[in-house]
Each structure stands twice: as C-alpha cells, then as structure tokens.
Amino acid sequence: MCNSANSGSKWITKKRRWAIYQRDDYKCVYCGASIDESNQPFTLDHLTPQELGGTNASKNLVTCCKTCNCSKGSKSIRSFFIWLRERNIDTQEIKKTIQRNIRRNLKGNFKI
C-alpha cells in the first residue's frame, strides 16, 4: 500500500475536495475508473508534486484512484506519462481529459 505525507484530508476542506471530484466527473483522470464503480478509495493527485514545487491550487489537483496515485507517486506528470507509455498506455486521451478538467471552474467559492 502506498503512503503519502499528504494522506488524509486535513490539508483540504471536504467541500473543496468534492468540488474537484465533481469538476472531474467523479472519475480518475488517469484510468477513468468511476468513484461509484470503484472498490477503492479515491484521492486527489498533485499534477506537479509538492516535492517538485507544486501547490494545492485547484488547477494542480485532479481526481485519482488510489492505485493510479500510488503508481504516480512523486513523479512529475511528464515522467508519469513516460512510465505509462513504457507500459503501452496511450497518454493522449489522459492529457486531453486533464487539460479539459483543469480549465473548468469549481462550483463554489474557493481561495486556492
């Protein structure tokens, strides 16, 4: 099982977490698994990990299943895409999904 320094929900409000899940259509941006169809917990992934200078801004956060989040770890999105392509996973649709989702505004009023 993967553990992260940011595990848990203390770093983000529940309302904002669910607004990001809603923005991303309640699906993992990497594998497409749906929150209601998945037998695993969902998390938020930092596109640019905090270890690499990423922030908790909504445009840096995406909905992610635990399996994909553990696979990505602290890799940059570019490094993760290389890792996926080495496993014969086409990253073009993933990239389009991420770009489309982060352009959407969250429903609600959030500072970050």
Phi and psi in radians as a Rosetta constraint file:
Dihedral C 1 N 2 CA 2 C 2 CIRCULARHARMONIC -1.595 0.35
Dihedral N 2 CA 2 C 2 N 3 CIRCULARHARMONIC 2.463 0.35
Dihedral C 2 N 3 CA 3 C 3 CIRCULARHARMONIC -2.119 0.35
Dihedral N 3 CA 3 C 3 N 4 CIRCULARHARMONIC 2.575 0.35
Dihedral C 3 N 4 CA 4 C 4 CIRCULARHARMONIC -2.300 0.35
Dihedral N 4 CA 4 C 4 N 5 CIRCULARHARMONIC 2.619 0.35
Dihedral C 4 N 5 CA 5 C 5 CIRCULARHARMONIC -1.092 0.35
Dihedral N 5 CA 5 C 5 N 6 CIRCULARHARMONIC -0.439 0.35
Dihedral C 5 N 6 CA 6 C 6 CIRCULARHARMONIC -1.753 0.35
Dihedral N 6 CA 6 C 6 N 7 CIRCULARHARMONIC 0.276 0.35
Dihedral C 6 N 7 CA 7 C 7 CIRCULARHARMONIC -1.031 0.35
Dihedral N 7 CA 7 C 7 N 8 CIRCULARHARMONIC 2.669 0.35
Dihedral C 7 N 8 CA 8 C 8 CIRCULARHARMONIC 1.616 0.35
Dihedral N 8 CA 8 C 8 N 9 CIRCULARHARMONIC -3.021 0.35
Dihedral C 8 N 9 CA 9 C 9 CIRCULARHARMONIC -2.110 0.35
Dihedral N 9 CA 9 C 9 N 10 CIRCULARHARMONIC 0.203 0.35
Dihedral C 9 N 10 CA 10 C 10 CIRCULARHARMONIC -1.192 0.35
Dihedral N 10 CA 10 C 10 N 11 CIRCULARHARMONIC -0.415 0.35
Dihedral C 10 N 11 CA 11 C 11 CIRCULARHARMONIC -1.505 0.35
Dihedral N 11 CA 11 C 11 N 12 CIRCULARHARMONIC -0.127 0.35
Dihedral C 11 N 12 CA 12 C 12 CIRCULARHARMONIC -2.547 0.35
Dihedral N 12 CA 12 C 12 N 13 CIRCULARHARMONIC 2.517 0.35
Dihedral C 12 N 13 CA 13 C 13 CIRCULARHARMONIC -1.274 0.35
Dihedral N 13 CA 13 C 13 N 14 CIRCULARHARMONIC 2.665 0.35
Dihedral C 13 N 14 CA 14 C 14 CIRCULARHARMONIC -1.059 0.35
Dihedral N 14 CA 14 C 14 N 15 CIRCULARHARMONIC -0.696 0.35
Dihedral C 14 N 15 CA 15 C 15 CIRCULARHARMONIC -1.078 0.35
Dihedral N 15 CA 15 C 15 N 16 CIRCULARHARMONIC -0.777 0.35
Dihedral C 15 N 16 CA 16 C 16 CIRCULARHARMONIC -1.214 0.35
Dihedral N 16 CA 16 C 16 N 17 CIRCULARHARMONIC -0.695 0.35
Dihedral C 16 N 17 CA 17 C 17 CIRCULARHARMONIC -0.977 0.35
Dihedral N 17 CA 17 C 17 N 18 CIRCULARHARMONIC -0.840 0.35
Dihedral C 17 N 18 CA 18 C 18 CIRCULARHARMONIC -1.235 0.35
Dihedral N 18 CA 18 C 18 N 19 CIRCULARHARMONIC -0.498 0.35
Dihedral C 18 N 19 CA 19 C 19 CIRCULARHARMONIC -1.153 0.35
Dihedral N 19 CA 19 C 19 N 20 CIRCULARHARMONIC -0.652 0.35
Dihedral C 19 N 20 CA 20 C 20 CIRCULARHARMONIC -1.220 0.35
Dihedral N 20 CA 20 C 20 N 21 CIRCULARHARMONIC -0.742 0.35
Dihedral C 20 N 21 CA 21 C 21 CIRCULARHARMONIC -0.994 0.35
Dihedral N 21 CA 21 C 21 N 22 CIRCULARHARMONIC -0.770 0.35
Dihedral C 21 N 22 CA 22 C 22 CIRCULARHARMONIC -1.111 0.35
Dihedral N 22 CA 22 C 22 N 23 CIRCULARHARMONIC -0.813 0.35
Dihedral C 22 N 23 CA 23 C 23 CIRCULARHARMONIC -0.946 0.35
Dihedral N 23 CA 23 C 23 N 24 CIRCULARHARMONIC -0.666 0.35
Dihedral C 23 N 24 CA 24 C 24 CIRCULARHARMONIC -1.594 0.35
Dihedral N 24 CA 24 C 24 N 25 CIRCULARHARMONIC 0.299 0.35
Dihedral C 24 N 25 CA 25 C 25 CIRCULARHARMONIC 1.049 0.35
Dihedral N 25 CA 25 C 25 N 26 CIRCULARHARMONIC 0.506 0.35
Dihedral C 25 N 26 CA 26 C 26 CIRCULARHARMONIC 0.983 0.35
Dihedral N 26 CA 26 C 26 N 27 CIRCULARHARMONIC 0.640 0.35
Dihedral C 26 N 27 CA 27 C 27 CIRCULARHARMONIC -2.313 0.35
Dihedral N 27 CA 27 C 27 N 28 CIRCULARHARMONIC 2.574 0.35
Dihedral C 27 N 28 CA 28 C 28 CIRCULARHARMONIC -1.144 0.35
Dihedral N 28 CA 28 C 28 N 29 CIRCULARHARMONIC 2.224 0.35
Dihedral C 28 N 29 CA 29 C 29 CIRCULARHARMONIC -1.210 0.35
Dihedral N 29 CA 29 C 29 N 30 CIRCULARHARMONIC -0.340 0.35
Dihedral C 29 N 30 CA 30 C 30 CIRCULARHARMONIC -1.564 0.35
Dihedral N 30 CA 30 C 30 N 31 CIRCULARHARMONIC -0.863 0.35
Dihedral C 30 N 31 CA 31 C 31 CIRCULARHARMONIC -1.881 0.35
Dihedral N 31 CA 31 C 31 N 32 CIRCULARHARMONIC -0.215 0.35
Dihedral C 31 N 32 CA 32 C 32 CIRCULARHARMONIC 1.478 0.35
Dihedral N 32 CA 32 C 32 N 33 CIRCULARHARMONIC 0.034 0.35
Dihedral C 32 N 33 CA 33 C 33 CIRCULARHARMONIC -1.068 0.35
Dihedral N 33 CA 33 C 33 N 34 CIRCULARHARMONIC 2.451 0.35
Dihedral C 33 N 34 CA 34 C 34 CIRCULARHARMONIC -1.613 0.35
Dihedral N 34 CA 34 C 34 N 35 CIRCULARHARMONIC 2.520 0.35
Dihedral C 34 N 35 CA 35 C 35 CIRCULARHARMONIC -0.996 0.35
Dihedral N 35 CA 35 C 35 N 36 CIRCULARHARMONIC -0.747 0.35
Dihedral C 35 N 36 CA 36 C 36 CIRCULARHARMONIC -1.359 0.35
Dihedral N 36 CA 36 C 36 N 37 CIRCULARHARMONIC -0.272 0.35
Dihedral C 36 N 37 CA 37 C 37 CIRCULARHARMONIC -1.734 0.35
Dihedral N 37 CA 37 C 37 N 38 CIRCULARHARMONIC -0.230 0.35
Dihedral C 37 N 38 CA 38 C 38 CIRCULARHARMONIC -1.526 0.35
Dihedral N 38 CA 38 C 38 N 39 CIRCULARHARMONIC 2.531 0.35
Dihedral C 38 N 39 CA 39 C 39 CIRCULARHARMONIC -1.699 0.35
Dihedral N 39 CA 39 C 39 N 40 CIRCULARHARMONIC 0.334 0.35
Dihedral C 39 N 40 CA 40 C 40 CIRCULARHARMONIC -2.290 0.35
Dihedral N 40 CA 40 C 40 N 41 CIRCULARHARMONIC 2.763 0.35
Dihedral C 40 N 41 CA 41 C 41 CIRCULARHARMONIC -1.229 0.35
Dihedral N 41 CA 41 C 41 N 42 CIRCULARHARMONIC 2.642 0.35
Dihedral C 41 N 42 CA 42 C 42 CIRCULARHARMONIC -1.772 0.35
Dihedral N 42 CA 42 C 42 N 43 CIRCULARHARMONIC 2.673 0.35
Dihedral C 42 N 43 CA 43 C 43 CIRCULARHARMONIC -2.376 0.35
Dihedral N 43 CA 43 C 43 N 44 CIRCULARHARMONIC -3.120 0.35
Dihedral C 43 N 44 CA 44 C 44 CIRCULARHARMONIC -1.947 0.35
Dihedral N 44 CA 44 C 44 N 45 CIRCULARHARMONIC 2.434 0.35
Dihedral C 44 N 45 CA 45 C 45 CIRCULARHARMONIC -1.949 0.35
Dihedral N 45 CA 45 C 45 N 46 CIRCULARHARMONIC 2.430 0.35
Dihedral C 45 N 46 CA 46 C 46 CIRCULARHARMONIC -1.480 0.35
Dihedral N 46 CA 46 C 46 N 47 CIRCULARHARMONIC 2.035 0.35
Dihedral C 46 N 47 CA 47 C 47 CIRCULARHARMONIC -0.987 0.35
Dihedral N 47 CA 47 C 47 N 48 CIRCULARHARMONIC -0.840 0.35
Dihedral C 47 N 48 CA 48 C 48 CIRCULARHARMONIC -1.817 0.35
Dihedral N 48 CA 48 C 48 N 49 CIRCULARHARMONIC 1.917 0.35
Dihedral C 48 N 49 CA 49 C 49 CIRCULARHARMONIC -1.008 0.35
Dihedral N 49 CA 49 C 49 N 50 CIRCULARHARMONIC 2.623 0.35
Dihedral C 49 N 50 CA 50 C 50 CIRCULARHARMONIC -1.028 0.35
Dihedral N 50 CA 50 C 50 N 51 CIRCULARHARMONIC -0.575 0.35
Dihedral C 50 N 51 CA 51 C 51 CIRCULARHARMONIC -1.084 0.35
Dihedral N 51 CA 51 C 51 N 52 CIRCULARHARMONIC -0.392 0.35
Dihedral C 51 N 52 CA 52 C 52 CIRCULARHARMONIC -1.872 0.35
Dihedral N 52 CA 52 C 52 N 53 CIRCULARHARMONIC 0.293 0.35
Dihedral C 52 N 53 CA 53 C 53 CIRCULARHARMONIC 1.699 0.35
Dihedral N 53 CA 53 C 53 N 54 CIRCULARHARMONIC 0.095 0.35
Dihedral C 53 N 54 CA 54 C 54 CIRCULARHARMONIC -1.243 0.35
Dihedral N 54 CA 54 C 54 N 55 CIRCULARHARMONIC 2.745 0.35
Dihedral C 54 N 55 CA 55 C 55 CIRCULARHARMONIC -1.994 0.35
Dihedral N 55 CA 55 C 55 N 56 CIRCULARHARMONIC -3.138 0.35
Dihedral C 55 N 56 CA 56 C 56 CIRCULARHARMONIC -1.626 0.35
Dihedral N 56 CA 56 C 56 N 57 CIRCULARHARMONIC 0.318 0.35
Dihedral C 56 N 57 CA 57 C 57 CIRCULARHARMONIC -1.108 0.35
Dihedral N 57 CA 57 C 57 N 58 CIRCULARHARMONIC 2.531 0.35
Dihedral C 57 N 58 CA 58 C 58 CIRCULARHARMONIC -0.987 0.35
Dihedral N 58 CA 58 C 58 N 59 CIRCULARHARMONIC -0.594 0.35
Dihedral C 58 N 59 CA 59 C 59 CIRCULARHARMONIC -1.286 0.35
Dihedral N 59 CA 59 C 59 N 60 CIRCULARHARMONIC -0.133 0.35
Dihedral C 59 N 60 CA 60 C 60 CIRCULARHARMONIC -1.831 0.35
Dihedral N 60 CA 60 C 60 N 61 CIRCULARHARMONIC 0.030 0.35
Dihedral C 60 N 61 CA 61 C 61 CIRCULARHARMONIC -2.046 0.35
Dihedral N 61 CA 61 C 61 N 62 CIRCULARHARMONIC 2.372 0.35
Dihedral C 61 N 62 CA 62 C 62 CIRCULARHARMONIC -2.371 0.35
Dihedral N 62 CA 62 C 62 N 63 CIRCULARHARMONIC 2.710 0.35
Dihedral C 62 N 63 CA 63 C 63 CIRCULARHARMONIC -1.227 0.35
Dihedral N 63 CA 63 C 63 N 64 CIRCULARHARMONIC 2.377 0.35
Dihedral C 63 N 64 CA 64 C 64 CIRCULARHARMONIC -2.632 0.35
Dihedral N 64 CA 64 C 64 N 65 CIRCULARHARMONIC 2.405 0.35
Dihedral C 64 N 65 CA 65 C 65 CIRCULARHARMONIC -1.311 0.35
Dihedral N 65 CA 65 C 65 N 66 CIRCULARHARMONIC 2.781 0.35
Dihedral C 65 N 66 CA 66 C 66 CIRCULARHARMONIC -1.053 0.35
Dihedral N 66 CA 66 C 66 N 67 CIRCULARHARMONIC -0.677 0.35
Dihedral C 66 N 67 CA 67 C 67 CIRCULARHARMONIC -1.085 0.35
Dihedral N 67 CA 67 C 67 N 68 CIRCULARHARMONIC -0.843 0.35
Dihedral C 67 N 68 CA 68 C 68 CIRCULARHARMONIC -1.172 0.35
Dihedral N 68 CA 68 C 68 N 69 CIRCULARHARMONIC -0.677 0.35
Dihedral C 68 N 69 CA 69 C 69 CIRCULARHARMONIC -1.106 0.35
Dihedral N 69 CA 69 C 69 N 70 CIRCULARHARMONIC -0.713 0.35
Dihedral C 69 N 70 CA 70 C 70 CIRCULARHARMONIC -1.173 0.35
Dihedral N 70 CA 70 C 70 N 71 CIRCULARHARMONIC -0.638 0.35
Dihedral C 70 N 71 CA 71 C 71 CIRCULARHARMONIC -1.164 0.35
Dihedral N 71 CA 71 C 71 N 72 CIRCULARHARMONIC -0.700 0.35
Dihedral C 71 N 72 CA 72 C 72 CIRCULARHARMONIC -1.258 0.35
Dihedral N 72 CA 72 C 72 N 73 CIRCULARHARMONIC -0.718 0.35
Dihedral C 72 N 73 CA 73 C 73 CIRCULARHARMONIC 0.970 0.35
Dihedral N 73 CA 73 C 73 N 74 CIRCULARHARMONIC -2.310 0.35
Dihedral C 73 N 74 CA 74 C 74 CIRCULARHARMONIC -1.769 0.35
Dihedral N 74 CA 74 C 74 N 75 CIRCULARHARMONIC 0.378 0.35
Dihedral C 74 N 75 CA 75 C 75 CIRCULARHARMONIC -1.229 0.35
Dihedral N 75 CA 75 C 75 N 76 CIRCULARHARMONIC 2.582 0.35
Dihedral C 75 N 76 CA 76 C 76 CIRCULARHARMONIC -1.174 0.35
Dihedral N 76 CA 76 C 76 N 77 CIRCULARHARMONIC 2.832 0.35
Dihedral C 76 N 77 CA 77 C 77 CIRCULARHARMONIC -1.061 0.35
Dihedral N 77 CA 77 C 77 N 78 CIRCULARHARMONIC -0.650 0.35
Dihedral C 77 N 78 CA 78 C 78 CIRCULARHARMONIC -1.106 0.35
Dihedral N 78 CA 78 C 78 N 79 CIRCULARHARMONIC -0.816 0.35
Dihedral C 78 N 79 CA 79 C 79 CIRCULARHARMONIC -1.121 0.35
Dihedral N 79 CA 79 C 79 N 80 CIRCULARHARMONIC -0.663 0.35
Dihedral C 79 N 80 CA 80 C 80 CIRCULARHARMONIC -1.150 0.35
Dihedral N 80 CA 80 C 80 N 81 CIRCULARHARMONIC -0.725 0.35
Dihedral C 80 N 81 CA 81 C 81 CIRCULARHARMONIC -1.102 0.35
Dihedral N 81 CA 81 C 81 N 82 CIRCULARHARMONIC -0.685 0.35
Dihedral C 81 N 82 CA 82 C 82 CIRCULARHARMONIC -1.062 0.35
Dihedral N 82 CA 82 C 82 N 83 CIRCULARHARMONIC -0.789 0.35
Dihedral C 82 N 83 CA 83 C 83 CIRCULARHARMONIC -1.045 0.35
Dihedral N 83 CA 83 C 83 N 84 CIRCULARHARMONIC -0.746 0.35
Dihedral C 83 N 84 CA 84 C 84 CIRCULARHARMONIC -1.141 0.35
Dihedral N 84 CA 84 C 84 N 85 CIRCULARHARMONIC -0.772 0.35
Dihedral C 84 N 85 CA 85 C 85 CIRCULARHARMONIC -1.103 0.35
Dihedral N 85 CA 85 C 85 N 86 CIRCULARHARMONIC -0.577 0.35
Dihedral C 85 N 86 CA 86 C 86 CIRCULARHARMONIC -1.110 0.35
Dihedral N 86 CA 86 C 86 N 87 CIRCULARHARMONIC -0.343 0.35
Dihedral C 86 N 87 CA 87 C 87 CIRCULARHARMONIC -1.805 0.35
Dihedral N 87 CA 87 C 87 N 88 CIRCULARHARMONIC 0.345 0.35
Dihedral C 87 N 88 CA 88 C 88 CIRCULARHARMONIC 1.053 0.35
Dihedral N 88 CA 88 C 88 N 89 CIRCULARHARMONIC 0.621 0.35
Dihedral C 88 N 89 CA 89 C 89 CIRCULARHARMONIC -1.835 0.35
Dihedral N 89 CA 89 C 89 N 90 CIRCULARHARMONIC 2.154 0.35
Dihedral C 89 N 90 CA 90 C 90 CIRCULARHARMONIC -1.289 0.35
Dihedral N 90 CA 90 C 90 N 91 CIRCULARHARMONIC 2.168 0.35
Dihedral C 90 N 91 CA 91 C 91 CIRCULARHARMONIC -1.677 0.35
Dihedral N 91 CA 91 C 91 N 92 CIRCULARHARMONIC -0.047 0.35
Dihedral C 91 N 92 CA 92 C 92 CIRCULARHARMONIC -1.087 0.35
Dihedral N 92 CA 92 C 92 N 93 CIRCULARHARMONIC -0.802 0.35
Dihedral C 92 N 93 CA 93 C 93 CIRCULARHARMONIC -1.193 0.35
Dihedral N 93 CA 93 C 93 N 94 CIRCULARHARMONIC -0.637 0.35
Dihedral C 93 N 94 CA 94 C 94 CIRCULARHARMONIC -1.075 0.35
Dihedral N 94 CA 94 C 94 N 95 CIRCULARHARMONIC -0.802 0.35
Dihedral C 94 N 95 CA 95 C 95 CIRCULARHARMONIC -1.050 0.35
Dihedral N 95 CA 95 C 95 N 96 CIRCULARHARMONIC -0.783 0.35
Dihedral C 95 N 96 CA 96 C 96 CIRCULARHARMONIC -1.086 0.35
Dihedral N 96 CA 96 C 96 N 97 CIRCULARHARMONIC -0.740 0.35
Dihedral C 96 N 97 CA 97 C 97 CIRCULARHARMONIC -1.077 0.35
Dihedral N 97 CA 97 C 97 N 98 CIRCULARHARMONIC -0.806 0.35
Dihedral C 97 N 98 CA 98 C 98 CIRCULARHARMONIC -1.089 0.35
Dihedral N 98 CA 98 C 98 N 99 CIRCULARHARMONIC -0.825 0.35
Dihedral C 98 N 99 CA 99 C 99 CIRCULARHARMONIC -1.053 0.35
Dihedral N 99 CA 99 C 99 N 100 CIRCULARHARMONIC -0.753 0.35
Dihedral C 99 N 100 CA 100 C 100 CIRCULARHARMONIC -1.117 0.35
Dihedral N 100 CA 100 C 100 N 101 CIRCULARHARMONIC -0.792 0.35
Dihedral C 100 N 101 CA 101 C 101 CIRCULARHARMONIC -1.175 0.35
Dihedral N 101 CA 101 C 101 N 102 CIRCULARHARMONIC -0.749 0.35
Dihedral C 101 N 102 CA 102 C 102 CIRCULARHARMONIC -1.285 0.35
Dihedral N 102 CA 102 C 102 N 103 CIRCULARHARMONIC -0.239 0.35
Dihedral C 102 N 103 CA 103 C 103 CIRCULARHARMONIC -1.368 0.35
Dihedral N 103 CA 103 C 103 N 104 CIRCULARHARMONIC -0.349 0.35
Dihedral C 103 N 104 CA 104 C 104 CIRCULARHARMONIC -1.299 0.35
Dihedral N 104 CA 104 C 104 N 105 CIRCULARHARMONIC 2.546 0.35
Dihedral C 104 N 105 CA 105 C 105 CIRCULARHARMONIC -1.458 0.35
Dihedral N 105 CA 105 C 105 N 106 CIRCULARHARMONIC 2.550 0.35
Dihedral C 105 N 106 CA 106 C 106 CIRCULARHARMONIC -1.296 0.35
Dihedral N 106 CA 106 C 106 N 107 CIRCULARHARMONIC 2.563 0.35
Dihedral C 106 N 107 CA 107 C 107 CIRCULARHARMONIC -1.478 0.35
Dihedral N 107 CA 107 C 107 N 108 CIRCULARHARMONIC 2.038 0.35
Dihedral C 107 N 108 CA 108 C 108 CIRCULARHARMONIC 2.227 0.35
Dihedral N 108 CA 108 C 108 N 109 CIRCULARHARMONIC 3.084 0.35
Dihedral C 108 N 109 CA 109 C 109 CIRCULARHARMONIC -1.974 0.35
Dihedral N 109 CA 109 C 109 N 110 CIRCULARHARMONIC 1.901 0.35
Dihedral C 109 N 110 CA 110 C 110 CIRCULARHARMONIC -2.237 0.35
Dihedral N 110 CA 110 C 110 N 111 CIRCULARHARMONIC 2.459 0.35
Dihedral C 110 N 111 CA 111 C 111 CIRCULARHARMONIC -1.305 0.35
Dihedral N 111 CA 111 C 111 N 112 CIRCULARHARMONIC -0.617 0.35
